[in-house]
Structure formats: C-alpha cells, structure tokens
Amino acid sequence: MKSVSSNAMLTVVVDTNIWVSTLIKPRGYYAQLLKEIIDRGKLFTAEEILAEAREVVLRSRIRTRYHLTEALIDRALAEARTYATIVSDLPQINVVAGDPDDNIIVACAIKAKAQYVVSYDPHLTTLKEYQGIKILTPEQFVPILRGSTP
C-alpha cells in the first residue's frame, strides 16, 4: 500500500447527492465524510451545486419525510459556505452523458483544480477521470482520504 503524505492536502468536490444526504442527515455517514474531508484537505463547491441541493431537499416529499424546514436548510447551507471554498465563473463543459446537470460538478472541480470528485452518481462515476481529476465513489475515496490506497 502506498501512503498519502500527511503534508499532501487533498482537494475535493462532492456531488449534489452527497450535499443532499448531508442536509437530510447532518450526523450521518456523508456528513461525517465531509467533516473528514475538511479535517484532512480542502472542500470546494459552487453556489449552483448548493442551490440544486437546496431545491432537492425542499421538495415536499423529502421535507415531510425528514421533518425539514426551509429555515433549517438555509442555516445548514450558510454553515456549509463557511467550511467549503466557493468557486465561481465555472467553465462551460459538456462531458457528462445522460445527465447534463452533472456537468456543473466537473466544472467546479476544474475551476477549483481539485484532485477528486466524490460521487455515487453513475453518470459521473463512469467517467472515472477527467482532465486529471479522479472521479470516485465514496467507498473508493475513503481509503485515499484516510491515507492509504491499494
């Protein structure tokens, strides 16, 4: 196993679904993953990604199921803006087949010069890599985050 140097800062963009999962369950697995990314590296996002996550979480069936209010979600997103670096002026790209909305995730990673995109969306993960940015599932990324890769 090769080890990631403790001096090497990981730069990461997570997809909208991970933000949604974090907003729904602020103490859940994906919230812990974000905390670990922040503790060990640098997390990037874009307002467009956070806006999409907000829109998804505020859908009636999700709000009702998880007892979420608009105010609660807005507070959580305001907090996210304090620990994630927001990038803007994203490049216009068209690389994600099947779901053009996912291009924003890759564009954010390009603009941030991120090393990794973490996603469980098959539209993204089938790319595997784009312009040197590795696109991994959370399960593939966690060993890298924790300092060892196969």
C-alpha positions in Angstrom: 0.0 0.0 0.0 1.2 3.4 -0.7 0.5 6.1 1.8 -0.6 9.6 1.1 1.8 12.1 2.6 0.4 13.8 5.7 1.7 17.1 4.1 -0.3 16.5 0.9 -3.6 18.4 1.0 -6.4 16.6 -0.8 -8.7 18.9 -2.8 -12.2 17.6 -3.3 -15.5 18.4 -4.8 -18.5 16.3 -3.8 -21.6 15.9 -5.9 -25.1 17.3 -5.2 -26.4 14.0 -3.8 -23.8 14.0 -1.1 -24.8 17.5 -0.1 -28.4 16.4 -0.1 -27.6 13.4 2.1 -25.7 15.7 4.5 -28.6 18.2 4.7 -31.1 15.4 5.4 -28.9 13.6 8.0 -26.5 16.1 9.5 -24.9 13.4 11.7 -25.0 10.7 9.0 -22.3 9.0 7.0 -22.0 11.7 4.3 -21.9 14.5 6.9 -19.0 12.6 8.6 -17.3 12.2 5.2 -17.5 16.0 4.6 -16.1 16.6 8.1 -13.2 14.2 7.4 -12.5 15.9 4.0 -12.4 19.3 5.7 -10.1 18.0 8.5 -7.7 16.4 6.0 -8.0 18.6 2.9 -9.9 21.3 1.2 -13.5 21.0 0.1 -14.8 23.0 -2.8 -18.3 23.7 -4.1 -20.2 26.2 -6.2 -23.3 28.2 -5.5 -25.0 26.3 -8.3 -24.4 23.0 -6.5 -25.7 24.2 -3.2 -28.7 25.7 -4.9 -29.5 22.4 -6.5 -29.1 20.6 -3.2 -31.5 23.1 -1.6 -34.0 22.6 -4.3 -33.9 18.8 -3.9 -34.2 18.9 -0.2 -37.1 21.3 -0.2 -39.2 19.0 -2.4 -42.4 18.3 -0.5 -41.9 14.6 -0.1 -38.4 15.0 1.3 -39.2 17.9 3.6 -42.2 15.9 5.0 -40.3 12.6 5.4 -37.3 14.2 7.2 -39.2 17.0 9.0 -37.1 19.7 7.4 -37.9 23.4 7.3 -36.7 26.0 4.8 -35.1 27.9 7.6 -33.2 24.8 8.9 -31.9 24.1 5.4 -30.9 27.7 4.8 -28.9 27.7 8.1 -27.2 24.4 7.2 -26.2 25.8 3.7 -25.0 29.0 5.3 -22.8 26.9 7.6 -21.6 24.9 4.5 -20.4 28.2 3.0 -18.1 28.7 6.0 -16.3 25.5 5.6 -16.3 24.9 1.9 -14.5 27.1 -0.5 -17.0 28.5 -3.1 -15.7 28.8 -6.6 -17.4 30.8 -9.3 -17.2 31.6 -13.0 -17.3 27.9 -13.9 -16.3 26.8 -17.3 -19.0 25.6 -19.7 -18.4 22.0 -20.4 -20.4 19.1 -21.8 -18.8 15.8 -20.7 -21.4 14.0 -18.6 -23.5 11.8 -20.9 -27.0 11.1 -19.7 -27.4 14.0 -17.2 -26.1 17.4 -18.4 -26.9 18.9 -15.0 -23.9 16.9 -13.6 -21.5 18.9 -15.8 -21.6 21.6 -13.0 -19.8 19.1 -10.7 -17.0 18.5 -13.1 -16.8 22.2 -14.0 -16.5 23.1 -10.3 -13.6 20.6 -9.9 -11.9 22.0 -13.0 -12.1 25.6 -11.7 -11.0 24.5 -8.2 -8.1 22.5 -9.6 -9.5 19.7 -7.4 -7.8 16.3 -7.4 -11.0 14.4 -6.7 -14.8 14.4 -7.3 -16.6 12.2 -4.9 -20.0 10.9 -6.1 -22.2 7.9 -6.1 -24.0 9.1 -9.3 -23.2 6.6 -12.1 -23.4 9.5 -14.7 -20.3 10.9 -13.0 -18.5 7.7 -11.8 -18.5 6.1 -15.2 -16.2 8.9 -16.3 -13.6 7.7 -13.8 -11.3 10.6 -14.6 -11.5 13.9 -16.5 -8.5 16.3 -17.1 -6.6 14.5 -14.3 -9.4 14.8 -11.8 -10.3 11.3 -10.4 -14.0 10.7 -10.1 -14.6 8.1 -7.3 -17.4 6.7 -5.2 -17.2 7.4 -1.5 -16.1 3.9 -0.9 -13.2 4.3 -3.3 -12.3 7.7 -1.9 -12.3 6.9 1.8 -9.1 4.8 1.8 -7.3 7.7 0.0 -8.7 10.2 2.5 -7.5 8.1 5.4 -4.0 7.8 4.0 -3.7 4.6 2.2 -4.6 3.4 -1.3 -4.3 0.0 -2.8 
